[in-house]
Amino acid sequence: MREALTSQERRLRVLLVAHAVWSALLAMSYIFTGDTEWFGSLPNSFAKDVLFVALSAIGAAGVRRRGWTALVIAAGYLALVVGQIATLVRGGTAPVDLPLAGEVSGTAVLLGWMVIDLALAALFVAWWASAVRAAHGLRYLHPIGFLALASLAEVLVEGEREAVPPEKVARNVDGYLASLQAKGKGRVQLALIALALWPLLTLRPPLPVLSPAARKTFLKRRFVEPIGGRRVLKPLRPLLQIMIRNASQMAYLGYYGDSASWGSIRYVPYRERLPDGRPPAPDDPIAPPLRTLTTMPRERYDTVVVGSGAAGGILAHRFAETGRRVLVVERGPHVDPRQFSDDEVTQYLRLYNEGALQLSTTFSLQVLQGMCVGGGTTINNALCLDPPAEVLEQWRASGVDPDELRAGIMTVRDWLSVTEIRAATTTKAAQRFGQAVQALDLPGHLEVMSANISGACRGTGYCNIGCAYGAKLTTLDCVLPWAQQEHGLDVLADVEVERIVAGNGRARAIQGRTASGEAVTVAADEIVVAAGAIGSSWLLQRSGLGGEAVGEDLHFNINSPLTADFPEVMDSFAGIQMSHAYVPEGGVPGYLVETWFNPPATQALAMPGWFERHFENMRRYCHMACGGVLVGTTTPGRVKPSRSGPQIEYQESDTDRRSVVTGLQTAGRIFLEAGATRVMPATFAYHEYRTPASLDRLPGDIREAGDLLLTSAHPQGGNAMGKVVDDGFRVRGLENLYLCDASVFPTSVHVNPQLTVMGMAQYAAGRILS
């Protein structure tokens, strides 16, 4: 049964019918009363209106499928306006005799027609957009962007037995973006609209109008092949890359984030891996659930801590246990872990900054950060790696005391029960990885990583979307609840601190705004900033505090994945996401290779290949394993302030890119030794390698920015000790404003930084409170 038209669609159909009748009357009037003084005027006008009749009739006959003719009609009216403007520029026309009005200026008549034509063009566009929105229930995407995404999904997710129709993919994405509070989603919207209209630059129909085969050919010849082959002008290449990557990422999220696709790739969510299909209730929590304020906070506290993550949580607890009245202010929401979902896209929307859409200004690096109570500790893998001794010695010159930092790290290790990850929760792929490292006898060592994870870990594979079972000893689950239960800590969520008010060498108060726009001001005797490398820099910049070095020397641990395909089923989703690492020999590691895997939508973003190749690779999802190559950057970027928010200026250096490539070669050899038949880096142009010798081609295949997908969940620096803060963690020039988080790192720590951040917070608390 055909679905009934919406009222907006019926309205558009009435407009098209009325326009067909009106255009037909005009065409007939030209035949019987037209002016033949100028050759071509009568036949051209007649032809124009007959074309309008045809377009209107086609659209009215099938308004849901062919309502796009309204846009063509609107374009026709805009073309008339262009001609009218050209006529006016060239001197206008002779006076015109009008019934009842007599002789009227030709310019006035032209201007009148221009107004009518512009109004008709606007009316057709507006009513068409309204009809499409109503037909598909759109909440965010512009109709052009929606239709573009549906048509792109039809070819980007291409293969036999597709489980989710293209329009459903686009509707899924529309729902995701409507729920996302992020400035970056506007970039997705623009990219989709640009991709829809880009063919017009080559004198072809808009992308949604092209047949599927023509769409695929267009994308391959205009984007994938020329960018992958470096045949696009270098300054234009990043823009075209982000357009097509954004579109593909949205298509994959909409398709593989839909549970209807899971059977086709043999993904089994955790609840279905259990005998009765129902997850048991979480173990008894080690702390009572955290409570956040539901009303405005007190006007004054002894201490305000900005940020609730690895550093902020530790600092807040240590300040509160001295008897201070402490308020923690968090920009993101408070989501009770008992309400966490196994829907990865929903969890990204809830818990990640910008819904994981945050990019550097060059589009070459995707930066992932938690934005929720608990910060990164809520959504990371809980890995606790000791900082290399050589790095700490480098930091000594900036004022960091390595011995005090090590003591802080040991305190945190004991407090949060950091232990080696249990073998029972690791995956078959990770175990094979470990065996291969030992078999290859690589220089360096294999490490089964330690983590602040308790024996309650069930190996769900959901570390990066929040643990619903209380197994991660996070600031959300433990540190903040302990401080609240024992010391009366207050936590205020969904409030962005916009400014620190300061004067006469002292910080006076914070000023912020709730998610609903309500202003918040809280005074304090001391203020501690722990909002992360990006957030802390941005807050100091907005407040005009800390000096010119704020935001400088921004570093990352950049990461790139390598996917391995095994002949047998691996089910790498069924187990803890990260557990084993290969660490090369030497002092500061040039790279780490860490085991890694994700639920389908996230894994699809890292899966290489385009069109049917990507689809077929994802069909082997249950045979796949993955490793991530982590490299601490040696060339810094910076956080740059702008009206729209912090901008991340970063471009990887040749040295750091070569380190990533070397790491990928090592990762490839390990997985091939483990029994994989092929390995695939996340390159823009598709490459796969089936023998160790073939991996020698990698440096030639990855030569410049954009050749390889790079992400980072570990921004560091920006407010380095010795430049922005002193050795007592005071922001320079202010006696009671303190800052401690990863932004005080003078360089990258070159390993997963959570333990170093927590240890630094413990170290800072000792210095500040002494």
C-alpha positions in Angstrom: 0.0 0.0 0.0 1.4 3.4 -1.0 2.0 5.8 1.9 -0.4 8.8 1.9 1.0 12.1 1.0 1.7 14.6 3.8 -0.2 17.9 3.9 3.1 19.6 2.8 3.4 17.3 -0.2 -0.2 17.9 -1.2 0.5 21.7 -0.9 3.4 21.4 -3.2 1.3 19.3 -5.7 -1.3 22.1 -5.7 1.4 24.7 -6.4 2.8 22.6 -9.3 -0.7 22.1 -10.8 -1.5 25.8 -10.5 1.9 26.7 -12.0 1.3 24.3 -15.0 -2.1 25.9 -15.7 -0.6 29.4 -15.3 2.3 28.6 -17.6 -0.1 27.1 -20.2 -2.2 30.2 -20.2 0.9 32.4 -20.7 2.1 30.1 -23.6 -1.3 30.5 -25.3 -1.2 34.2 -24.8 2.1 34.5 -26.6 0.6 32.6 -29.6 -2.4 34.8 -29.9 -1.2 38.2 -28.6 2.6 38.0 -28.6 4.8 40.8 -29.9 6.8 39.7 -33.0 8.7 42.9 -33.4 11.9 41.3 -32.0 12.9 38.0 -33.8 12.8 35.1 -31.4 10.9 36.8 -28.5 7.7 35.0 -29.2 9.1 31.5 -29.8 11.5 31.7 -26.9 8.9 32.8 -24.4 6.5 30.2 -25.7 9.2 27.5 -25.3 10.0 28.6 -21.8 6.4 28.3 -20.6 5.8 25.0 -22.3 8.9 23.7 -20.5 7.5 25.0 -17.2 4.2 23.2 -18.0 6.1 20.0 -18.6 8.2 20.2 -15.5 5.2 21.2 -13.3 3.1 18.3 -14.7 5.9 15.7 -14.1 6.4 16.9 -10.5 2.7 17.0 -9.8 2.1 13.5 -11.2 4.6 12.0 -8.6 5.3 14.7 -6.1 7.2 12.4 -3.6 9.5 10.9 -6.2 9.8 13.8 -8.7 9.1 16.8 -6.5 12.6 17.9 -7.3 11.3 19.4 -10.5 10.3 22.3 -8.2 14.0 23.1 -7.8 14.5 23.0 -11.6 11.6 25.5 -12.0 13.1 27.7 -9.3 16.4 27.6 -11.2 14.5 28.7 -14.3 13.1 31.7 -12.6 16.5 32.6 -11.2 17.8 32.4 -14.8 15.1 34.8 -15.9 16.2 37.2 -13.1 19.8 37.0 -14.4 18.5 38.0 -17.9 16.5 40.8 -16.4 19.5 42.2 -14.6 21.6 42.0 -17.7 18.9 43.9 -19.6 18.9 46.6 -17.0 22.7 46.9 -17.0 22.6 47.3 -20.8 20.1 50.2 -20.6 16.7 48.7 -20.0 13.8 48.4 -22.4 11.4 50.8 -24.1 8.2 52.0 -22.3 5.4 49.5 -22.3 1.6 50.2 -22.9 -0.4 48.3 -20.2 -4.1 48.0 -20.0 -5.7 50.5 -17.6 -2.2 51.9 -16.8 -1.1 53.4 -20.1 2.5 53.8 -20.9 4.8 52.5 -18.1 8.5 52.6 -17.8 10.2 49.5 -19.2 12.5 49.5 -16.2 9.6 49.5 -13.8 8.0 46.5 -15.6 11.3 44.6 -15.5 11.7 45.3 -11.8 8.2 44.1 -11.2 8.8 40.9 -13.1 12.1 40.4 -11.1 10.2 40.6 -7.8 7.6 38.1 -9.1 10.2 35.7 -10.4 12.3 35.9 -7.2 9.1 35.3 -5.1 8.2 32.3 -7.2 11.7 30.8 -7.0 11.7 31.2 -3.2 8.2 29.7 -3.0 9.1 26.6 -5.0 12.3 26.0 -3.0 10.6 26.6 0.4 7.6 24.4 -0.3 9.7 21.7 -1.8 12.0 21.7 1.3 8.9 21.6 3.5 7.5 18.6 1.6 10.7 16.6 1.8 11.1 17.3 5.5 7.6 16.2 6.2 7.8 13.1 4.0 10.9 11.8 5.7 10.4 13.3 9.2 13.6 15.2 9.1 14.8 16.9 12.3 18.2 18.3 11.3 19.4 17.6 7.7 18.5 20.0 5.0 16.5 18.2 2.3 19.3 18.6 -0.2 21.8 17.1 2.3 19.3 14.3 3.2 18.7 13.3 -0.4 22.4 13.5 -1.1 23.2 11.2 1.8 20.6 8.7 0.7 22.0 8.7 -2.8 25.5 8.5 -1.5 24.7 5.7 0.8 23.2 3.7 -2.1 26.7 3.5 -3.7 29.1 3.9 -0.7 27.5 1.0 1.0 27.3 -1.2 -2.0 26.9 -5.0 -2.2 24.6 -7.9 -2.4 21.9 -8.3 0.3 22.1 -4.8 1.8 20.3 -4.9 5.1 19.4 -1.2 5.6 17.8 0.8 2.7 19.6 4.0 1.7 16.8 6.3 2.9 16.8 4.6 6.3 20.5 5.2 6.5 20.0 8.9 5.9 17.1 9.0 8.4 19.3 7.3 11.0 22.0 10.0 10.5 19.4 12.8 10.6 18.3 11.5 14.0 21.9 11.2 15.2 22.7 14.8 14.2 19.5 16.2 15.6 20.4 14.8 19.0 24.0 16.0 18.8 25.0 19.3 20.5 28.1 20.1 18.4 29.3 22.8 16.1 31.0 20.3 13.9 27.7 18.9 12.6 27.3 22.0 10.5 30.4 20.9 8.6 28.8 17.6 7.8 25.7 19.4 6.5 27.8 21.6 4.3 29.8 18.6 3.0 26.7 16.7 2.0 25.1 19.7 0.2 28.4 20.4 -1.5 28.6 16.8 -2.7 25.1 17.0 -4.0 25.7 20.2 -6.0 29.4 19.5 -7.0 28.4 17.9 -10.3 26.9 21.2 -11.5 30.5 22.5 -11.7 31.1 19.9 -14.4 27.8 20.6 -16.1 26.1 17.4 -14.9 22.8 16.9 -13.1 22.9 17.2 -9.3 24.2 14.0 -7.6 20.8 12.8 -6.2 19.4 12.9 -9.8 22.1 10.8 -11.3 21.6 7.1 -11.6 23.4 4.9 -9.0 26.0 3.8 -11.6 26.6 7.4 -12.7 26.9 8.5 -9.0 29.5 5.8 -8.4 31.4 6.7 -11.5 31.3 10.4 -10.6 32.6 9.8 -7.0 35.4 7.5 -8.3 36.6 9.8 -11.0 36.1 13.2 -9.2 37.1 12.2 -5.6 38.5 8.7 -4.8 40.8 8.1 -7.8 42.3 11.6 -8.2 42.8 12.2 -4.5 44.2 8.7 -3.9 46.5 9.2 -7.0 47.4 12.8 -5.8 46.1 14.3 -9.1 44.2 17.1 -7.3 45.8 20.4 -6.5 47.5 20.0 -3.1 45.7 23.1 -1.5 42.3 21.7 -2.7 43.0 18.1 -1.7 42.2 18.3 2.1 38.8 20.0 1.4 37.8 17.3 -1.1 39.0 14.6 1.2 37.0 15.8 4.2 33.9 16.1 2.0 34.0 12.5 0.8 35.2 11.1 4.1 32.4 12.9 6.0 29.9 11.5 3.6 31.3 8.0 3.9 31.5 8.2 7.7 27.9 9.3 7.9 26.8 6.5 5.6 28.7 3.9 7.6 27.3 5.2 10.9 23.8 5.2 9.5 24.2 1.7 8.1 26.3 -0.2 10.6 24.9 1.6 13.6 21.5 0.1 12.7 21.0 -3.2 14.4 19.4 -4.5 11.1 22.9 -4.7 9.6 24.4 -6.8 12.4 23.3 -10.2 11.3 24.9 -9.7 7.9 28.3 -9.2 9.5 27.8 -11.7 12.3 28.1 -9.2 15.1 26.6 -10.3 18.3 25.9 -7.6 20.9 26.8 -8.5 24.5 23.3 -9.1 25.7 22.9 -11.8 23.0 26.1 -13.6 23.9 24.5 -14.6 27.3 22.5 -17.8 27.7 19.2 -16.1 28.4 19.8 -13.1 26.2 19.5 -10.7 29.1 22.5 -9.0 30.7 22.6 -9.6 34.4 22.3 -6.7 36.8 25.6 -4.9 37.4 27.6 -6.1 40.3 27.2 -4.1 43.5 28.9 -0.8 42.8 32.0 0.0 44.9 30.6 3.4 45.5 27.0 4.8 45.7 25.8 6.4 42.4 27.0 10.0 41.9 24.4 12.8 42.4 24.7 16.0 40.5 23.1 19.3 41.5 19.6 19.9 40.0 19.4 23.5 41.2 21.8 26.4 41.0 24.9 25.9 43.2 25.8 28.0 46.2 27.2 31.4 45.3 30.5 30.7 47.0 32.7 27.7 47.5 36.1 27.2 49.0 37.3 25.5 45.8 35.9 25.2 42.3 37.4 22.6 40.0 36.6 23.0 36.3 36.5 19.5 34.7 35.7 16.1 36.1 38.1 13.8 34.2 41.3 12.1 35.1 42.9 15.2 36.7 39.8 17.0 37.8 38.3 14.1 39.7 41.6 13.3 41.6 42.1 17.0 42.5 38.5 17.5 43.6 38.7 14.4 45.9 42.0 15.6 47.4 40.8 19.1 48.0 37.5 17.8 49.5 39.2 15.5 52.0 40.9 18.5 53.6 37.5 19.8 54.7 37.1 22.3 51.9 33.7 22.9 50.4 34.3 21.9 46.8 32.3 22.2 43.6 33.2 20.4 40.4 31.8 22.0 37.2 31.5 19.8 34.1 30.6 21.0 30.6 29.1 17.7 29.6 26.1 15.8 30.9 25.9 13.4 33.8 24.8 10.0 32.6 24.4 7.3 35.2 26.4 4.2 34.1 23.3 2.1 34.8 21.7 4.0 31.9 24.5 3.3 29.5 23.4 1.7 26.2 25.1 -0.9 24.0 24.1 1.4 21.0 27.5 2.8 20.2 26.2 5.8 18.2 23.9 6.8 21.0 26.8 6.6 23.5 29.0 8.7 21.2 26.3 11.4 21.1 26.0 11.3 24.9 29.6 11.1 26.0 31.9 12.5 23.4 32.9 16.1 22.6 31.4 17.2 19.3 30.1 13.6 19.0 33.6 12.6 18.0 33.5 15.0 15.0 36.2 17.3 16.2 38.9 17.9 13.6 42.1 19.9 13.2 41.9 23.0 10.9 43.8 21.1 8.2 41.2 18.2 8.5 44.2 15.8 8.8 43.6 14.8 12.4 40.4 13.7 14.2 40.5 14.4 17.9 38.4 12.3 20.3 37.6 13.6 23.7 35.1 12.8 26.4 32.5 15.4 27.3 30.6 14.0 30.2 31.0 13.6 34.0 34.1 11.5 34.3 35.6 12.9 31.1 38.0 10.6 29.3 38.0 8.1 32.1 34.4 7.3 31.2 35.1 6.5 27.6 38.7 5.4 27.4 40.2 1.9 27.7 41.4 2.5 31.3 45.0 1.7 30.3 47.6 2.6 32.8 51.1 2.8 31.3 54.0 4.2 33.2 55.6 7.2 31.5 59.1 6.5 30.1 61.9 7.5 32.4 63.6 9.4 29.6 60.5 11.6 29.1 60.3 12.5 32.8 64.0 13.4 32.7 63.2 15.8 29.8 60.4 17.3 31.8 62.7 18.0 34.7 64.1 21.0 32.8 60.6 22.5 32.8 60.1 22.2 36.5 58.5 18.7 36.8 60.0 16.7 39.7 60.2 13.1 38.3 60.4 11.6 41.8 57.3 13.4 43.0 55.4 12.4 39.9 56.4 8.8 40.2 55.2 8.9 43.8 51.9 10.3 42.7 51.6 7.6 40.1 52.3 4.9 42.7 49.6 6.4 45.0 47.1 6.3 42.1 48.0 2.7 41.2 47.3 1.5 44.7 44.2 3.7 45.2 42.5 2.6 42.0 43.7 -1.0 42.1 45.6 -0.9 38.8 46.5 -4.4 37.7 47.4 -6.4 34.6 44.4 -7.1 32.4 43.0 -10.6 33.1 43.6 -13.2 30.3 39.9 -14.3 30.6 38.7 -11.0 29.3 41.1 -10.7 26.3 40.2 -11.7 22.8 41.5 -14.6 20.7 43.0 -12.0 18.3 44.9 -10.3 21.1 46.3 -13.6 22.4 47.4 -14.5 18.8 49.1 -11.1 18.6 51.0 -11.8 21.8 52.2 -15.2 20.5 53.3 -13.7 17.2 55.4 -11.0 18.9 57.2 -13.7 20.9 57.6 -15.9 17.8 59.1 -13.1 15.8 61.6 -12.3 18.6 61.2 -8.6 17.9 63.6 -6.2 19.6 61.7 -4.8 22.5 59.0 -6.5 24.5 55.4 -7.6 24.6 53.3 -6.0 27.4 49.9 -7.2 28.7 48.8 -3.8 29.7 47.6 -2.7 33.1 44.4 -0.9 33.7 42.2 0.5 36.5 39.6 -2.3 35.8 38.2 -4.5 38.5 37.3 -8.2 38.5 33.8 -7.2 37.5 34.9 -6.8 33.9 32.8 -9.0 31.6 34.7 -8.4 28.4 31.8 -6.7 26.7 33.9 -4.8 24.2 32.2 -1.5 25.2 35.1 0.3 27.0 35.0 3.2 24.6 31.2 3.8 24.9 31.1 3.5 28.7 31.0 0.5 31.0 27.5 -0.2 32.4 28.8 -2.7 34.9 31.0 -0.6 37.1 34.1 -2.5 36.1 36.2 0.6 35.3 37.3 2.5 38.4 36.7 5.9 36.8 36.1 9.3 38.3 32.4 8.9 37.5 32.1 5.5 39.2 34.5 5.8 42.1 36.5 8.9 42.7 33.8 11.6 42.7 31.2 9.4 44.5 33.7 8.6 47.2 34.4 12.3 47.7 30.7 13.1 47.7 29.8 10.4 50.2 32.7 11.1 52.5 33.3 14.8 52.1 30.1 16.4 50.7 31.5 17.2 47.2 29.1 19.0 44.9 29.0 18.3 41.1 27.3 20.6 38.6 26.9 19.1 35.1 25.9 20.6 31.7 27.6 24.0 32.5 30.3 25.4 30.3 32.6 27.7 32.1 33.2 30.6 29.7 35.4 32.9 31.8 37.4 33.2 35.0 37.0 36.6 36.6 40.2 37.8 38.0 41.7 41.1 39.4 44.6 42.3 41.5 46.5 39.0 41.1 43.6 36.8 42.2 41.0 34.7 40.6 37.6 35.7 41.9 34.9 33.6 40.3 33.9 31.5 37.3 31.2 32.6 34.9 29.4 30.0 32.7 26.2 29.0 31.1 24.0 26.0 31.4 22.9 23.9 28.4 19.6 25.8 28.4 21.4 29.2 28.3 21.1 30.2 31.9 24.0 32.2 33.3 26.0 30.8 36.3 28.4 32.7 38.5 30.2 31.0 41.4 32.9 32.7 43.5 35.7 30.7 45.2 38.7 31.2 47.3 40.7 29.1 44.8 40.0 27.8 41.3 41.5 24.7 39.8 41.3 24.3 36.0 41.4 20.7 34.7 39.4 20.9 31.5 41.9 19.0 29.3 44.5 20.2 26.8 42.0 21.9 24.5 39.4 23.0 27.0 41.8 24.5 29.6 43.7 26.4 26.9 40.5 27.8 25.5 39.2 28.9 28.9 42.5 30.7 29.7 42.4 32.4 26.3 38.8 33.6 26.7 39.7 34.9 30.2 42.8 36.7 29.0 44.9 34.8 31.6 48.2 32.9 31.5 50.1 34.9 28.9 51.0 34.4 25.3 52.2 30.9 25.7 48.7 29.6 26.4 47.7 27.1 23.7 51.2 26.7 22.4 53.2 23.5 22.3 50.2 21.3 21.8 51.1 17.6 21.3 49.2 14.4 20.7 49.6 10.7 20.6 48.5 10.2 17.0 47.1 6.8 16.1 46.3 4.9 12.9 44.7 1.5 12.7 45.7 -1.6 10.8 43.0 -4.2 10.0 43.9 -7.9 9.7 41.8 -10.6 8.0 42.0 -14.1 9.4 40.7 -17.3 7.6 38.9 -18.4 10.8 36.3 -16.6 12.9 37.9 -14.4 15.5 34.9 -12.5 17.0 37.3 -9.8 18.2 34.3 -7.8 19.4 33.8 -10.3 22.2 36.4 -9.2 24.7 38.2 -6.2 26.1 39.0 -3.8 23.4 42.7 -3.2 24.2 45.0 -5.5 26.1 48.3 -6.2 24.5 51.1 -3.9 23.2 54.4 -4.3 21.5 56.9 -1.8 22.7 60.1 -1.4 20.7 63.4 -1.4 22.5 65.2 1.8 23.5 64.3 4.8 25.6 61.4 6.9 24.4 59.4 4.6 22.1 59.1 5.8 18.5 55.8 4.0 18.4 53.6 1.4 20.2 51.5 -1.3 18.5 48.4 -2.0 20.6 45.6 -4.5 20.0 42.3 -2.7 19.4 38.7 -3.5 18.2 35.3 -1.9 18.2 31.6 -2.5 17.7 30.5 -2.3 14.0 29.9 1.4 13.3 33.2 2.5 14.8 35.1 -0.3 13.2 33.5 0.6 9.8 35.0 4.1 10.1 38.5 2.5 10.3 37.8 -0.2 7.7 39.7 0.7 4.5 38.2 0.5 1.0 35.5 2.2 -1.0 32.1 1.1 -2.4 31.8 -2.7 -2.8 35.3 -3.3 -1.5 34.4 -1.7 1.9 31.1 -3.6 2.0 32.8 -6.9 1.4 35.5 -6.2 3.9 32.8 -5.4 6.5 31.1 -8.7 5.7 34.2 -10.3 7.1 34.0 -8.3 10.3 33.9 -11.5 12.5 37.1 -12.6 10.9 38.9 -9.4 11.5 41.4 -8.2 14.1 42.8 -4.7 14.4 45.8 -3.0 15.9 46.5 0.7 16.5 49.9 2.3 16.0 50.4 5.1 18.6 53.1 7.8 18.0 53.9 10.7 20.3 54.3 13.8 18.2 57.6 15.6 18.1 56.4 18.6 16.2 53.8 20.7 18.2 50.6 22.4 17.1 48.5 24.9 19.0 45.1 25.8 20.3 44.0 28.9 18.5 41.0 31.0 19.8 38.2 32.0 17.5 34.7 33.3 17.9 33.2 29.9 17.2 35.4 28.0 19.7 38.9 26.6 20.0 40.6 25.6 16.8 43.2 22.9 16.7 46.1 23.8 14.4 48.2 20.8 13.8 49.9 19.2 10.8 51.9 16.0 11.3 55.6 16.2 10.5 57.3 13.9 8.1 59.2 12.4 11.0 56.1 11.5 12.9 54.4 10.2 9.8 57.4 8.0 9.1 57.2 6.7 12.7 53.5 5.7 12.1 54.4 4.0 8.8 57.2 2.0 10.6 54.8 1.0 13.3 52.3 -0.1 10.6 54.9 -2.3 9.0 55.7 -3.9 12.3 52.0 -4.4 13.1 51.5 -6.0 9.7 54.4 -8.4 10.3 52.9 -9.4 13.7 49.4 -10.0 12.3 50.7 -12.0 9.3 52.8 -14.1 11.7 49.6 -14.6 13.8 47.9 -16.2 10.8 46.2 -13.3 9.0 46.0 -13.7 5.2 46.1 -9.9 4.6 46.5 -6.6 6.4 45.1 -3.3 5.5 46.1 0.2 6.7 43.4 2.9 6.8 44.7 4.6 3.7 42.6 6.8 1.5 43.7 4.9 -1.6 43.1 1.2 -0.9 46.1 -1.0 -0.2 46.4 -4.5 1.2 49.5 -6.5 1.9 49.7 -10.3 2.0 53.3 -11.1 2.8 56.0 -9.5 5.1 58.0 -8.5 2.0 55.1 -6.6 0.5 55.0 -4.3 3.5 58.2 -2.7 2.2 55.8 -0.8 -0.2 54.1 1.0 2.7 56.5 4.1 2.8 55.8 4.7 -0.9 52.1 4.3 -0.4 51.9 6.8 2.5 53.9 9.9 1.6 51.9 12.9 2.8 49.1 14.2 4.9 45.7 12.8 3.9 47.1 9.5 2.7 46.4 7.9 6.0 43.6 8.2 8.6 44.9 9.7 11.8 43.1 10.1 15.1 44.0 11.1 18.6 42.3 10.6 21.9 45.3 12.0 23.8 45.9 15.8 23.3 48.6 17.0 25.6 50.4 20.3 26.2 49.2 23.8 25.5 49.9 25.1 29.0 53.3 23.7 29.7 54.8 23.7 33.1 57.5 26.4 33.1 55.7 28.5 30.6 52.0 28.9 31.6 52.1 27.3 35.1 54.9 27.3 37.6 56.3 24.3 39.5 53.5 24.8 42.1 50.9 24.5 39.3 49.9 28.2 39.7 48.9 30.0 36.5 51.4 32.8 36.1 50.4 36.1 37.6 47.6 34.7 39.8 48.2 33.4 43.4 45.0 31.3 43.7 44.4 30.0 40.1 45.8 26.5 39.5 45.9 24.3 36.5 46.7 20.6 36.2 45.8 18.2 33.5 47.5 16.8 30.4 47.9 20.4 29.1 50.8 21.0 31.6 52.9 18.3 29.9 55.9 19.9 28.3 55.9 17.3 25.5 54.0 14.2 24.5 54.4 11.4 27.0 54.6 9.0 24.1 52.3 6.3 25.8 48.7 6.2 26.8 48.6 9.2 29.2 45.8 8.4 31.7 48.1 7.2 34.5 50.5 10.1 34.0 47.6 12.6 34.1 46.2 11.0 37.3 49.7 10.9 38.9 50.3 14.5 37.9 47.0 15.5 39.6 48.1 13.6 42.8 51.5 15.4 42.6 49.8 18.8 42.1 47.4 18.3 45.0 50.4 17.6 47.2 52.2 20.8 46.0 49.1 23.0 46.2 47.8 21.8 49.6 51.2 21.6 51.4 
